[in-house]
Amino acid sequence: MTTDRQEQILRRVVDAYLETGRPVGSKAIAEGRGIEWGPSTVRAELAALEQAGYLTHPHTSAGRIPTDAGYRRYVDMLLESGPPPEPRALEVSLTMPPVAPRPERSKRSVPFAAAASAAEPQTAAPSPIPAAPIPSAQALGGDGATLAGRIHIGPEIDYLERAYDAAKYGDFSPHPWCEATIPTVTDASLAPDGKHVMSVLAQFAPYKLKGGWNGQREALGDAVVGALAAHAPGIESLIEARQVLTPEDLETTFGTTGGHVLHGEPALDQLFTMRPLLDWANYRTPIAGLYLCGSGTHPGGGVTGAPGQNASREVVKDLRAGAKARQRPEATRA
């Protein structure tokens, strides 16, 4: 059990850490508004909270940061002051100045898609990696550890331009830009002994291919293998099995609209305050209690965790504001 003083200090630590992202020291807490205890008392309580598992510190001389248990206790304290408000029905009315007549629409059109989608055309199971199959790896020593990161195939700007040109006209690129990873270099358990798994993200491929994707899936896979073989000769003979996922497959299997792995194009009109839409960039939606935290939100795609971290801060802010509102006494009428 925590005392009232410890809970007040825990609140201050979590609030300060959410705001600054930096460890919080006893001096900063003791100098805060409304605090009646000196630094020595605060230090003792911080030590007690750390012993209880609510706080930890990254370095001996640094301040404390909340643990998962500390965040959980923080949210519980907010909720103990009263239940969260019931979700309210939301009625949205969009008014526009009169323009040329057009058919009525039942939905607002959201232009949040890509002109060309990425594809995951290659999940291959090649045999053991040959010695230095890629020139850059040979230059760096040629060992398998060199291939533990991401492997980019996009030699020059003109190469990327030509790869995109094909998608503009409804076809996939015969010489795609590729980003390959070989996770078994660092985790051998993902494949049988002596084997490797390679995953390749390739661009560009249109969501709506001329003539449709039926019958073209393997052709896309062949184009990707060809791009790899141009830099790693002989790799095609090492591949024992492969799976090709087109943009259409990505939408059907994973629910990504338009088969876009980033949930929307990271273009200038879909970044920062406009990702995913104007007025929605703070991770809140018009539906009370519903927040967005995927690749379609700022700062965008990639497995960074940043959208989720940012969204969680907004959730905490709303919980904190709701708790304060419930604690505020009702104004009495004169």
Beta strands, then each sheet from edge to edge (+ up, - down):
strand 1: 55-56
strand 2: 65-66
strand 3: 117-126
strand 4: 151-153
strand 5: 177-181
strand 6: 198-205
strand 7: 239-245
sheet 1: 1+ 2-
sheet 2: 4+ 5- 6+ 3- 7+
end
